Amino acid sequence: MEYGLIGLLVLVLNIWALFSVWSSGASIAAKLVWTIAIFALPVIGVILWLVFGPRSGLQTA
C-alpha cells in the first residue's frame, strides 16, 4: 500500500512538473530537455526542475 501512495505522489508531481515546464517561458529546446529529464529520472527530474527550472514569478525587469 505504501508503494502505491508513493507512486501516486510521484505521478502527480511529474504531471505538475511537465505542465509547469510547458507553460514556462523557456525555449522549445529547453522544454524538450526538461521533459526528457523528468521522464528519464522521475523523482530527480522533479527536484532538478524545482531547483534549476525557470521561475516566471521571480523574474524582475
Buried (B, 14 or more C-beta within 10 A) or exposed (E): EEEEEEEEEEEEBBEEBBEBBEEBEBEEEBBEEBBEBBEEEBEEBBEBBEEEBBEEEEEEE
